[in-house]
Structures are given as C-alpha cells and as structure tokens.
Amino acid sequence: MLEHGGRLRPAAQRYGIDEADWLDLSSGINPAGWPVPSIPGEVWLRLPQEDDGLEAAAKEYYGTSELLAVPGSQGAIQALPTLRPPTQVALVAPSYAEHAHAWRRHGHQVSSVPAAEILQAGMSAQVVVIVNPNNPSGKLFGIDELLSLHAQLAARGGWLVVDEAFMDATPEHSLASFCPRPSLIVLRSLGKFFGLAGARVGFVLAEREVLRPLAELLGPWPVAAPSRYVATLALRDTAWQCAAREALLLVAQRLAELLRTADLAPSGGCALFQWVCCADAVRIHEQLAQQGVLTRLFDAPHSVRFGLPSEEAQWVRLAEGLHRCKR
C-alpha cells in the first residue's frame, strides 16, 4: 500500500497531538465541499439502481455520451492495467504514484518521463498516462497537445489515459467532451472539487470497447446507493459548481501569496493545492507537523504540497506556523 495524504491518525500518534487539534492540509480536497443533504432512509435499504439518474447527470456534466461509474477513480486505476497484455507504459514523473504502481503490478514495463518529454512518449510507449492538472506539480497540459499525443497512440493501437481528478475547477481544459473516441480514456472523480472523497464516486469516460470489460471486471453494484444519490444531486447543482470555481481560484491565489510571503514561493499548483519544491522540504514538513499542521511530503523531488485552509482561523494558524519555521 502506498502512502497518501489525509493520514491524520498516524500523524497524531507520531507527534502526540490529538486528531481534533490538527490543521490537515495534506489532501487536495475542497474544504468547502458540496453541502450534502439528509439521505432518505429508503436509499439505504436498496441495492444500487442503474436507472437512478446518476449516469444521466454525469453525462450532462462531463459532456459525453458514454461513461461508467466506478468506486472512485482509484477503482479504475487498479483495473485498467488488467485490460491489456503487458506492454510499454510511460507516465509523468513526479505524479500520482498509484498509476505506476498499478501498471507494474500487472507486468507492464513502466517508464517515468519528465513532464517536458511526456508528449513525445507516444512514439515508443503503447500506453501513456497523464494526470492533468498533474499531482503534485499542478502542471496543466493543453487540449491540442494531448489530442496530438492521442493521435500518435491511436494510430498504433495504444491508449492515452488522462486522469482529470483535479480538473473540475478548470473544465475548459478537459478532454471529457472529446469522449468517446478510440484509444482515449479519461478518469474523473467527485472526491476533490466536490469534497466528496468519502463517497468514493468516480467515472471512466471511454468507448464501449473499454467500458464493457471494465464493468464486467468491477462486477455489480460498484458504487453504493447512498453515494449514487449524493453524487447525482451534486452533479446537477450547477449554481454551486459555478460559485465553487470562482471561490477556489481566489483561495488558491491567497495560498500562493501566503507561501511567497514565507519565502516558500510555489513551484506549481492548481485550484486545490500549491506545491513547493525545495531542498529543505523535510524540515518544513516536520516543523509544521510539530505545530499540528499536516502537509504532504514528497521525496522525488524534495517538496511539500499544501492543501487549502477552510476558515479564517486556519489561515491565521498556517501563517503563524510558517512564520515559526526556521530555514
């Protein structure tokens, strides 16, 4: 099992600070997520129904005609490598580590490629996996350059897999509306922008030739009925979505400026996190953790990712914590 952000309990035990006393900035999840209403009792009593409106709401939201609901995009990340025989796979480095882990587990030869070179990887690899915006760097690839890469792969029977878990705040850069088309697979999640990580709802946008075996592999009822109920309402709430996009971009700018003021100018980021690449990343992470501020530490390259505070008191606490860090 790889480590991820949000591991608050181990941090509380390690540093001797109660869980309730932490400021957890280790996950790139919207702290002002979609407001979940009460779930009717009958939803808990029935098995998930495919005609409950979730797929229709998702197709309208993403602008596509074909998709599959999955137990978070993580479910698809683990399953997709089983749908191809072992082959050459290229991934951006650094990036979300579960992708490389899943492809290697199933016998694929995985190459880590710098972001500046990944668009040329289609000339040698059969599968190219790109997280867009990238996690943790926030690197955003343009639609035209990704479609050019896709054309290279499609001509050779390959795949372009684009993980858009952090795309919802900037939907104009998404490839979702270009699906379905052969050789293109787009992954989406409700965990980040909507703040519904606990619901474990994601989608795979692809042609039926990919979705059909993927559905058979995942089996019946991959997403629980309460999660489907909440996800359907969230995907239809266009007013909240518009307001959230505007608010997140402003908050992201505020976080970037706060880090610059603390001499930690971001090396990258997106609407949901900021990424600071520096030689003393371990020290910064440790000093903040000793104050009950949890960040996400990366070792290749040495860097720290900061999620978004949710209220003014948390902003003040982060500013004070950064001020106490000795460089």
C-alpha positions as CSV (number, residue, x, y, z in Angstrom):
1,M,0.0,0.0,0.0
2,L,1.3,3.4,-1.0
3,E,1.1,6.4,1.3
4,H,-1.3,9.2,0.6
5,G,-2.4,12.5,2.1
6,G,-5.1,12.5,4.8
7,R,-3.3,10.1,7.1
8,L,-4.2,12.2,10.1
9,R,-4.4,9.4,12.7
10,P,-0.8,8.2,12.2
11,A,0.4,11.8,12.4
12,A,-1.5,12.3,15.6
13,Q,0.1,9.3,17.1
14,R,3.6,10.2,15.9
15,Y,3.6,13.8,17.2
16,G,1.5,13.3,20.2
17,I,-1.2,15.8,19.2
18,D,-4.9,14.9,19.3
19,E,-6.6,14.5,16.0
20,A,-9.1,17.3,16.8
21,D,-6.2,19.7,17.2
22,W,-4.7,19.3,13.7
23,L,-4.9,21.6,10.7
24,D,-4.9,18.9,7.9
25,L,-3.7,20.4,4.6
26,S,-2.3,17.1,3.4
27,S,-5.1,16.3,0.9
28,G,-6.0,18.3,-2.2
29,I,-9.7,18.2,-1.3
30,N,-12.0,21.2,-1.4
31,P,-12.6,22.1,2.3
32,A,-15.8,23.9,1.4
33,G,-17.3,20.9,-0.5
34,W,-20.7,20.4,-1.8
35,P,-23.3,20.5,1.1
36,V,-24.6,17.0,1.5
37,P,-28.3,16.9,2.5
38,S,-30.0,14.2,4.5
39,I,-30.2,10.9,2.7
40,P,-33.7,9.3,2.6
41,G,-33.9,6.2,4.7
42,E,-35.1,4.1,1.7
43,V,-31.9,4.8,-0.1
44,W,-30.0,2.7,2.5
45,L,-32.5,-0.2,2.1
46,R,-32.0,-0.9,-1.6
47,L,-29.2,-2.1,-3.9
48,P,-27.8,0.5,-6.3
49,Q,-30.1,1.0,-9.4
50,E,-28.5,1.9,-12.7
51,D,-31.6,3.9,-13.8
52,D,-31.5,6.2,-10.7
53,G,-30.3,9.2,-12.8
54,L,-26.6,9.2,-11.9
55,E,-25.3,8.3,-15.3
56,A,-27.6,10.8,-17.0
57,A,-26.4,13.6,-14.6
58,A,-22.8,12.6,-15.2
59,K,-23.1,12.5,-19.0
60,E,-24.6,16.0,-18.9
61,Y,-21.9,17.4,-16.5
62,Y,-19.0,15.9,-18.5
63,G,-20.5,16.5,-21.9
64,T,-20.1,12.9,-23.1
65,S,-22.4,10.1,-24.2
66,E,-20.5,7.1,-22.7
67,L,-19.2,6.6,-19.2
68,L,-19.0,4.1,-16.4
69,A,-19.5,4.9,-12.7
70,V,-16.7,3.4,-10.6
71,P,-15.7,3.3,-6.9
72,G,-13.6,6.4,-7.1
73,S,-11.1,6.8,-9.9
74,Q,-8.9,4.6,-7.8
75,G,-11.0,1.6,-8.8
76,A,-10.4,2.3,-12.5
77,I,-6.6,3.0,-11.9
78,Q,-6.3,-0.5,-10.4
79,A,-8.5,-2.2,-13.0
80,L,-7.4,-0.7,-16.4
81,P,-3.9,-2.4,-16.5
82,T,-5.6,-5.8,-16.5
83,L,-7.4,-5.0,-19.8
84,R,-4.2,-5.0,-21.8
85,P,-1.4,-7.6,-22.1
86,P,2.0,-6.4,-20.7
87,T,3.3,-3.5,-22.7
88,Q,5.4,-0.3,-22.6
89,V,3.8,2.3,-20.4
90,A,5.0,5.9,-19.9
91,L,4.0,8.1,-17.0
92,V,4.8,11.7,-16.0
93,A,7.3,11.9,-13.1
94,P,6.6,13.0,-10.5
95,S,2.9,12.2,-10.5
96,Y,0.2,10.3,-8.6
97,A,2.1,7.1,-7.7
98,E,-0.9,4.7,-7.8
99,H,-0.8,4.8,-11.6
100,A,2.7,3.4,-11.9
101,H,2.1,1.0,-9.0
102,A,-1.0,-0.5,-10.7
103,W,0.6,-0.9,-14.2
104,R,3.8,-2.5,-12.7
105,R,1.7,-4.9,-10.6
106,H,0.2,-6.4,-13.8
107,G,3.6,-6.9,-15.5
108,H,3.8,-3.8,-17.6
109,Q,7.1,-2.1,-18.2
110,V,6.7,1.4,-16.8
111,S,8.9,4.3,-17.7
112,S,8.9,7.6,-15.7
113,V,9.2,10.5,-18.0
114,P,9.7,14.2,-17.2
115,A,6.7,16.4,-18.0
116,A,8.7,18.2,-20.6
117,E,9.2,15.0,-22.5
118,I,5.9,13.1,-22.0
119,L,4.3,14.4,-25.1
120,Q,6.9,12.6,-27.2
121,A,6.4,9.3,-25.3
122,G,3.7,8.1,-27.8
123,M,6.4,7.3,-30.3
124,S,7.7,4.4,-28.2
125,A,5.1,3.5,-25.5
126,Q,1.8,1.8,-26.1
127,V,0.1,3.5,-23.1
128,V,0.8,7.0,-21.9
129,V,-0.8,8.1,-18.5
130,I,-1.0,11.8,-17.7
131,V,-2.6,13.4,-14.6
132,N,-4.0,16.7,-15.7
133,P,-3.6,19.0,-13.8
134,N,-0.7,16.9,-12.5
135,N,-0.4,15.9,-8.9
136,P,1.7,17.2,-7.1
137,S,3.2,19.7,-9.6
138,G,-0.1,21.2,-10.9
139,K,1.3,21.1,-14.5
140,L,-1.6,21.7,-16.9
141,F,-1.3,20.1,-20.4
142,G,-3.2,21.8,-23.2
143,I,-6.1,20.1,-25.1
144,D,-4.4,20.4,-28.5
145,E,-1.1,18.8,-27.4
146,L,-2.9,16.0,-25.7
147,L,-5.0,15.3,-28.7
148,S,-1.8,15.2,-30.8
149,L,-0.4,12.7,-28.4
150,H,-3.6,10.7,-28.6
151,A,-3.5,10.6,-32.4
152,Q,0.0,9.1,-32.2
153,L,-1.1,6.4,-29.8
154,A,-4.4,5.6,-31.6
155,A,-2.5,5.1,-34.9
156,R,-0.6,2.3,-33.2
157,G,-3.5,0.8,-31.2
158,G,-2.3,2.4,-27.9
159,W,-4.1,4.2,-25.2
160,L,-3.9,7.7,-23.8
161,V,-5.1,7.7,-20.2
162,V,-5.8,11.1,-18.7
163,D,-6.6,11.4,-15.0
164,E,-8.6,14.6,-14.5
165,A,-9.2,14.3,-10.8
166,F,-8.3,18.0,-10.2
167,M,-9.9,19.3,-13.4
168,D,-13.3,20.4,-12.2
169,A,-12.3,23.9,-11.3
170,T,-11.0,24.5,-14.8
171,P,-13.3,22.4,-17.1
172,E,-12.4,24.4,-20.2
173,H,-9.1,22.3,-20.2
174,S,-10.8,18.9,-20.0
175,L,-10.8,16.2,-22.6
176,A,-14.1,14.9,-21.3
177,S,-16.2,16.2,-24.2
178,F,-13.9,14.5,-26.7
179,C,-15.0,11.2,-25.4
180,P,-15.9,8.6,-26.5
181,R,-13.2,8.0,-29.1
182,P,-10.9,5.1,-29.7
183,S,-7.8,4.9,-27.6
184,L,-8.8,7.8,-25.3
185,I,-9.7,7.1,-21.6
186,V,-10.5,10.0,-19.2
187,L,-10.8,9.4,-15.5
188,R,-12.9,11.8,-13.3
189,S,-13.6,11.9,-9.6
190,L,-16.1,13.6,-7.2
191,G,-13.6,13.5,-4.4
192,K,-11.6,16.7,-4.9
193,F,-13.6,19.6,-6.3
194,F,-16.9,18.4,-4.8
195,G,-15.2,17.4,-1.5
196,L,-16.9,14.0,-1.6
197,A,-13.9,11.8,-1.1
198,G,-15.7,9.6,1.4
199,A,-18.4,8.8,-1.1
200,R,-15.9,7.0,-3.4
201,V,-17.5,8.0,-6.7
202,G,-15.6,8.3,-10.0
203,F,-16.2,7.9,-13.7
204,V,-14.4,6.4,-16.7
205,L,-15.1,8.1,-20.0
206,A,-14.2,5.9,-22.9
207,E,-15.6,3.9,-25.8
208,R,-17.8,0.9,-25.1
209,E,-15.0,-1.5,-26.1
210,V,-13.2,-0.3,-22.9
211,L,-16.2,0.2,-20.6
212,R,-17.8,-3.1,-21.2
213,P,-14.9,-5.3,-20.0
214,L,-14.2,-2.8,-17.2
215,A,-17.7,-3.1,-16.0
216,E,-17.5,-6.9,-16.0
217,L,-14.3,-6.8,-14.1
218,L,-15.7,-4.5,-11.4
219,G,-18.9,-6.6,-11.1
220,P,-22.4,-5.5,-10.0
221,W,-23.0,-2.5,-7.6
222,P,-19.5,-0.9,-7.6
223,V,-20.9,2.3,-6.2
224,A,-23.2,2.2,-3.1
225,A,-26.7,3.6,-3.4
226,P,-26.2,6.5,-0.9
227,S,-23.1,7.6,-2.8
228,R,-25.0,7.4,-6.1
229,Y,-27.8,9.5,-4.6
230,V,-25.5,12.2,-3.3
231,A,-23.4,12.3,-6.5
232,T,-26.5,12.7,-8.7
233,L,-27.6,15.8,-6.7
234,A,-24.1,17.3,-6.7
235,L,-23.6,16.9,-10.4
236,R,-26.9,18.6,-11.1
237,D,-26.1,21.6,-8.8
238,T,-24.8,24.0,-11.4
239,A,-25.2,27.1,-9.3
240,W,-22.9,25.6,-6.6
241,Q,-20.4,24.5,-9.1
242,C,-20.1,28.0,-10.7
243,A,-19.7,29.6,-7.2
244,A,-17.2,27.0,-6.1
245,R,-15.0,27.5,-9.2
246,E,-14.8,31.2,-8.6
247,A,-14.1,30.8,-4.9
248,L,-11.4,28.1,-5.3
249,L,-9.4,30.2,-7.8
250,L,-9.4,33.1,-5.3
251,V,-8.4,30.9,-2.4
252,A,-5.7,29.3,-4.4
253,Q,-4.2,32.7,-5.2
254,R,-4.3,33.6,-1.5
255,L,-2.5,30.4,-0.5
256,A,0.2,31.0,-3.2
257,E,0.7,34.6,-1.9
258,L,0.9,33.4,1.7
259,L,3.6,30.9,0.8
260,R,5.6,33.6,-1.1
261,T,5.4,35.8,1.9
262,A,7.0,33.0,3.9
263,D,9.8,32.7,1.3
264,L,8.2,29.4,0.0
265,A,7.3,30.5,-3.5
266,P,5.2,27.7,-5.1
267,S,6.8,25.7,-7.9
268,G,3.4,24.8,-9.2
269,G,-0.2,24.2,-8.1
270,C,-3.8,24.3,-9.1
271,A,-7.1,25.5,-7.6
272,L,-6.9,22.9,-4.9
273,F,-3.3,22.9,-3.8
274,Q,0.1,24.6,-4.0
275,W,3.4,22.7,-4.4
276,V,6.7,23.9,-3.0
277,C,9.8,22.3,-4.3
278,C,12.9,23.0,-2.1
279,A,15.9,21.2,-0.6
280,D,14.7,21.5,3.0
281,A,11.2,20.2,2.4
282,V,11.6,17.6,5.1
283,R,12.5,20.2,7.7
284,I,9.5,22.4,6.7
285,H,7.1,19.4,6.8
286,E,8.5,18.3,10.2
287,Q,8.4,21.8,11.8
288,L,4.8,22.4,10.7
289,A,3.8,18.9,11.9
290,Q,5.2,19.6,15.3
291,Q,2.8,22.5,15.4
292,G,-0.1,20.4,14.4
293,V,-0.2,21.4,10.7
294,L,-0.1,18.4,8.4
295,T,1.2,18.8,4.8
296,R,2.0,16.2,2.2
297,L,5.7,15.4,1.8
298,F,7.4,14.2,-1.4
299,D,10.9,12.9,-1.7
300,A,11.4,12.9,-5.5
301,P,11.9,15.8,-5.8
302,H,12.0,17.1,-2.3
303,S,8.8,19.1,-2.0
304,V,5.8,19.9,0.1
305,R,2.2,20.1,-1.0
306,F,-0.2,22.5,0.8
307,G,-4.0,22.0,0.6
308,L,-6.5,24.8,1.3
309,P,-7.4,26.1,4.7
310,S,-11.2,26.2,5.2
311,E,-11.8,29.2,7.5
312,E,-10.1,32.4,8.7
313,A,-8.8,30.8,11.9
314,Q,-7.0,28.2,9.8
315,W,-5.4,30.8,7.6
316,V,-4.1,32.6,10.7
317,R,-2.8,29.3,12.1
318,L,-1.0,28.4,8.9
319,A,0.6,31.9,8.6
320,E,1.8,31.7,12.2
321,G,3.1,28.1,11.7
322,L,5.1,29.2,8.6
323,H,6.5,32.2,10.5
324,R,7.8,29.8,13.2
325,C,9.6,27.6,10.7
326,K,13.3,28.0,10.8
327,R,15.0,27.9,7.4
